[in-house]
Amino acid sequence: MRVFICEYVTSGGMRDKPLPEAALAEGRLIRDAIVTDLQELVGINVVLAYDDRLPPPNEEAVPVRKGADPWITWSGLAQDADVVWPIAPEAGGLLARLARLMREGGARTLASSSEAIILTSNRMALARRLAEYGIPHVPTYPIDALPSGLDGDLVTRPEEGTGWSAARAWPNRAALPRSGGLVVQPFLNGNLASLSVLVRPDGVTLLAANRLSISHLVGVFAFEGVQVGGIADEDGRLAETARRVAEAIPGLSGIVCIDVILTPEGPVVAEVNPRVTASYAGLHAALGVNPLAFVPELIREGVPPSMPRLPRPTPVEVKIR
């Protein structure tokens, strides 16, 4: 079975632009962890493309050279693959476009549906959907339509995309920037966490609850790393949150990540990543089990084994910076 892993940054998506250090580090971390886990599965042949400014990840990897259109390269590789796994930033519609391209090749595609990707990539749309299902979430408002009572510590984030790289903190409403394309959220006190979740047609499994390391300096947030399995779900509320989010967003599929803020009142959903994130790099070690053994698209008959009762994860540190 030929499995094409297309991680946007390392696979040449930015070949004619400078490579961003943080995005490159995260992309390589995710790609290499997936490749390692795939190579443990019987009958899998991993297919890769790579930005030729980077070292080739293996001898058979296809280079994307300066001036080449990576999308054409990726399309050809997808058509020759049995399974394709697109991984890309949600901002700018990149993940939705890449998943659509992969599906056009006719192979099994290990990705959430286009509808789920588009919904989770828009913070206003996601907040509305979570509200419809009564799921506690961070209140989110367009910057040009704030409710009169909103003040105090606030956070701005781009309306489109996920992640913390463009999040900014402000001491009050008067300090907010006067630019469009942003949403405003109240700053909620609590521990930042992410939930690594496996979504299959037969159910939703919380694989690990992870402790996020987000630095906050002079109003600027930065993702530093994650302690995979660093949070115990003693009362089952995190697993229940994962189940409810998957129910509210049909089309989530594979291993996805849900960011939450752990407040005294319970978990509050901050965002939903409809794909793997950096936490995947520590998932196998934390679980002591290869998570890809339970992904339907990677099983020849498409019917994976039933999910076992997983042991409590052993905390594993994954550093980005």
Wavefront OBJ file of the C-alpha trace (Angstrom):
o trace
v 0.000 0.000 0.000
v 1.494 3.329 -1.113
v 0.797 6.145 1.361
v 1.601 9.686 0.243
v 2.216 12.040 3.182
v 1.899 15.640 1.984
v 2.920 18.013 4.770
v 2.597 21.465 3.198
v 5.759 23.216 4.414
v 8.255 20.356 4.107
v 6.710 19.076 0.858
v 7.511 22.252 -1.074
v 4.444 24.397 -0.494
v 6.694 27.398 0.223
v 9.476 26.601 -2.244
v 9.573 30.135 -3.668
v 9.269 31.846 -0.268
v 11.491 31.948 2.803
v 10.890 28.971 5.065
v 9.369 30.103 8.399
v 11.419 28.620 11.212
v 8.585 27.676 13.585
v 6.301 26.252 10.891
v 9.188 24.272 9.402
v 10.164 22.810 12.782
v 6.588 21.769 13.493
v 6.050 20.386 9.996
v 9.170 18.234 10.119
v 8.276 16.985 13.575
v 4.805 15.888 12.462
v 5.968 14.378 9.159
v 8.808 12.380 10.689
v 6.635 11.020 13.506
v 3.981 9.880 11.028
v 6.566 8.261 8.752
v 8.089 6.389 11.698
v 4.694 5.048 12.761
v 3.713 4.121 9.200
v 6.898 2.119 8.738
v 5.859 -0.100 11.654
v 2.710 -1.163 9.808
v 2.945 -4.210 7.557
v 2.773 -3.596 3.805
v 3.106 0.211 3.885
v 5.346 2.056 1.418
v 5.729 5.727 2.362
v 5.785 8.309 -0.459
v 7.116 11.830 0.169
v 7.825 15.084 -1.638
v 10.257 17.639 -0.237
v 11.378 21.228 -0.635
v 14.830 20.775 -2.211
v 16.333 23.339 0.171
v 15.863 20.682 2.842
v 17.630 17.331 3.200
v 15.724 14.552 1.411
v 13.702 12.589 4.007
v 14.464 9.309 2.204
v 16.096 8.107 -1.000
v 12.854 7.910 -2.973
v 11.452 11.321 -1.974
v 10.528 13.578 -4.901
v 12.145 17.048 -4.830
v 10.198 20.240 -5.490
v 12.703 22.606 -7.069
v 12.708 26.373 -7.480
v 10.086 27.506 -9.971
v 8.218 24.195 -9.912
v 4.519 24.086 -9.059
v 4.268 21.873 -5.977
v 0.559 21.330 -6.532
v 1.260 19.613 -9.854
v 3.912 17.421 -8.217
v 1.563 16.536 -5.385
v -1.299 15.750 -7.768
v 0.843 13.250 -9.661
v 1.985 11.537 -6.470
v -1.582 11.413 -5.152
v -2.831 9.719 -8.304
v -0.260 6.934 -7.886
v -0.980 6.411 -4.183
v -3.455 4.124 -2.431
v -3.800 6.471 0.545
v -3.063 10.193 0.768
v -2.637 12.193 3.961
v -2.773 15.992 3.500
v -1.457 18.176 6.330
v -1.437 21.968 5.986
v -2.303 25.202 7.797
v -6.004 26.048 7.730
v -5.360 29.759 7.048
v -5.962 30.908 3.497
v -7.946 27.761 2.760
v -4.731 25.766 2.300
v -5.824 22.610 4.121
v -9.223 22.597 2.412
v -7.577 23.038 -1.000
v -4.953 20.359 -0.352
v -7.540 17.856 0.870
v -9.660 18.567 -2.210
v -6.663 17.988 -4.495
v -5.849 14.714 -2.750
v -9.418 13.466 -3.104
v -9.430 14.221 -6.831
v -6.795 11.511 -7.286
v -9.303 8.868 -6.205
v -7.209 7.400 -3.377
v -8.409 6.991 0.184
v -7.877 10.357 1.833
v -6.985 10.570 5.483
v -8.551 13.944 6.182
v -11.643 15.574 7.576
v -14.337 16.537 5.095
v -14.120 19.849 3.243
v -17.157 21.071 5.173
v -15.570 20.258 8.540
v -12.280 21.899 7.543
v -13.996 25.086 6.367
v -16.158 25.281 9.490
v -13.318 24.774 11.976
v -11.058 27.185 10.062
v -13.418 30.097 10.737
v -13.533 31.164 14.376
v -16.921 32.891 14.119
v -18.520 29.931 12.359
v -17.032 27.507 14.878
v -18.270 29.559 17.833
v -21.786 29.633 16.378
v -21.794 25.872 15.830
v -20.546 25.118 19.339
v -23.183 27.478 20.758
v -25.909 25.656 18.812
v -24.864 22.410 20.506
v -24.520 23.949 23.950
v -20.789 23.230 24.143
v -18.863 25.624 26.429
v -16.527 27.674 24.233
v -14.584 30.922 24.279
v -17.002 33.773 23.345
v -15.945 35.210 19.988
v -16.921 38.518 18.369
v -15.993 40.415 15.192
v -13.708 43.284 16.089
v -16.106 45.783 14.508
v -19.193 44.468 16.338
v -18.266 44.080 19.995
v -20.987 43.846 22.647
v -21.172 46.848 24.953
v -20.188 44.944 28.110
v -17.008 43.381 26.741
v -13.866 44.854 28.350
v -10.934 43.921 30.557
v -8.206 41.587 29.294
v -8.928 40.687 25.685
v -7.343 38.577 22.954
v -7.418 39.189 19.210
v -6.956 36.393 16.676
v -7.399 36.191 12.906
v -10.907 35.097 12.007
v -9.492 32.513 9.586
v -7.061 29.778 10.617
v -6.021 28.084 13.829
v -3.022 28.237 16.146
v -1.493 30.778 18.501
v 1.132 32.470 16.331
v -1.025 35.479 15.460
v -2.854 35.806 18.806
v -2.321 39.053 20.710
v -3.361 40.160 24.194
v -4.730 43.628 25.052
v -5.360 45.200 28.458
v -8.762 46.634 27.575
v -11.154 47.492 24.788
v -9.604 50.898 24.104
v -6.249 49.312 23.282
v -7.614 47.057 20.530
v -6.272 47.572 16.994
v -8.520 49.123 14.356
v -8.133 46.483 11.694
v -10.556 44.086 10.067
v -10.238 40.341 9.718
v -9.825 39.884 13.478
v -12.035 38.451 16.171
v -11.971 39.430 19.836
v -12.245 37.026 22.751
v -12.171 37.572 26.506
v -8.990 36.320 28.154
v -10.026 33.277 30.193
v -7.942 32.172 33.160
v -7.135 28.489 33.153
v -4.675 25.869 31.992
v -4.251 25.468 28.247
v -4.672 21.941 26.959
v -5.169 20.058 23.733
v -7.054 16.829 23.219
v -5.638 14.280 20.773
v -8.755 12.558 19.462
v -9.292 9.669 17.059
v -12.539 10.016 15.132
v -13.719 6.897 13.310
v -17.113 5.949 11.858
v -17.649 3.682 14.868
v -16.871 6.226 17.557
v -14.692 8.895 19.131
v -11.687 8.085 21.344
v -9.719 10.516 23.481
v -6.153 9.292 22.966
v -4.415 11.785 25.226
v -5.006 15.079 27.014
v -1.974 17.287 26.562
v -0.580 20.255 28.445
v 0.202 23.136 26.081
v 3.160 25.430 26.597
v 2.230 28.885 25.273
v 4.542 31.784 26.063
v 3.059 35.245 26.546
v 5.473 38.148 26.274
v 4.423 41.788 25.802
v 1.043 40.707 24.498
v 2.437 38.221 21.972
v 1.636 34.503 22.247
v 3.949 31.782 20.951
v 3.585 28.015 20.904
v 6.605 26.485 22.656
v 5.667 22.830 22.854
v 3.355 20.308 24.445
v 3.462 17.654 27.142
v 1.572 14.799 25.505
v -0.512 12.883 28.023
v 0.337 15.430 30.704
v -3.264 15.830 31.907
v -5.372 13.069 33.427
v -9.066 12.898 32.539
v -10.082 11.687 35.958
v -13.771 12.521 35.698
v -14.205 11.823 31.958
v -15.168 15.399 31.149
v -12.447 15.775 28.527
v -13.516 12.603 26.722
v -17.104 13.846 26.851
v -16.038 17.213 25.398
v -14.288 15.414 22.538
v -17.383 13.335 21.836
v -19.680 16.366 21.845
v -17.402 18.367 19.538
v -17.258 15.490 17.040
v -21.031 15.229 17.178
v -21.382 18.965 16.520
v -18.979 18.877 13.564
v -19.851 15.979 11.237
v -16.985 15.165 8.911
v -14.160 15.300 11.441
v -12.059 12.237 10.704
v -8.775 10.644 11.670
v -6.588 12.077 14.407
v -7.670 15.636 15.215
v -6.832 18.052 18.005
v -9.192 20.136 20.160
v -7.702 23.013 22.158
v -9.431 23.707 25.449
v -8.993 25.987 28.439
v -9.364 24.144 31.736
v -11.323 26.532 33.937
v -12.702 25.907 37.443
v -16.117 25.410 35.824
v -14.823 22.817 33.364
v -13.239 22.601 29.909
v -13.976 25.433 27.474
v -13.280 24.824 23.775
v -10.883 27.362 22.253
v -10.449 25.889 18.761
v -10.630 22.699 16.735
v -7.789 21.541 14.489
v -9.281 19.138 11.918
v -5.874 17.451 11.474
v -2.830 16.227 13.367
v -0.741 18.799 15.226
v 2.650 18.740 16.942
v 1.218 16.649 19.776
v 1.211 13.691 17.389
v 4.999 13.528 17.691
v 4.703 12.278 21.276
v 1.534 10.225 20.954
v 3.043 6.801 20.226
v 5.522 7.066 23.094
v 2.869 8.358 25.491
v 0.410 5.574 24.688
v 2.873 2.750 24.181
v 0.695 1.887 21.176
v 0.973 2.892 17.511
v -2.133 5.057 16.983
v -2.067 4.500 13.207
v -2.938 0.832 13.726
v -6.510 1.989 14.420
v -7.005 4.368 11.476
v -9.440 2.846 8.919
v -7.817 4.364 5.822
v -4.530 2.601 6.607
v -6.092 -0.860 6.884
v -6.255 -2.738 3.588
v -9.869 -3.804 4.071
v -10.790 -0.443 5.576
v -11.981 -2.103 8.794
v -9.567 -1.447 11.667
v -9.474 -3.484 14.875
v -11.759 -2.428 17.679
v -10.334 0.226 19.950
v -8.791 -1.380 23.034
v -8.987 0.132 26.470
v -5.910 2.315 26.289
v -3.600 2.656 29.285
v -3.240 6.027 30.936
v -0.647 7.909 28.835
v 2.858 8.448 30.140
v 3.715 12.172 29.802
v 6.079 12.889 26.903
v 7.600 16.315 26.199
v 7.522 17.652 22.632
v 9.488 20.879 22.154
v 9.091 23.258 19.224
v 11.377 26.060 20.405
l 1 2 3 4 5 6 7 8 9 10 11 12 13 14 15 16 17 18 19 20 21 22 23 24 25 26 27 28 29 30 31 32 33 34 35 36 37 38 39 40 41 42 43 44 45 46 47 48 49 50 51 52 53 54 55 56 57 58 59 60 61 62 63 64 65 66 67 68 69 70 71 72 73 74 75 76 77 78 79 80 81 82 83 84 85 86 87 88 89 90 91 92 93 94 95 96 97 98 99 100 101 102 103 104 105 106 107 108 109 110 111 112 113 114 115 116 117 118 119 120 121 122 123 124 125 126 127 128 129 130 131 132 133 134 135 136 137 138 139 140 141 142 143 144 145 146 147 148 149 150 151 152 153 154 155 156 157 158 159 160 161 162 163 164 165 166 167 168 169 170 171 172 173 174 175 176 177 178 179 180 181 182 183 184 185 186 187 188 189 190 191 192 193 194 195 196 197 198 199 200 201 202 203 204 205 206 207 208 209 210 211 212 213 214 215 216 217 218 219 220 221 222 223 224 225 226 227 228 229 230 231 232 233 234 235 236 237 238 239 240 241 242 243 244 245 246 247 248 249 250 251 252 253 254 255 256 257 258 259 260 261 262 263 264 265 266 267 268 269 270 271 272 273 274 275 276 277 278 279 280 281 282 283 284 285 286 287 288 289 290 291 292 293 294 295 296 297 298 299 300 301 302 303 304 305 306 307 308 309 310 311 312 313 314 315 316 317 318 319 320 321
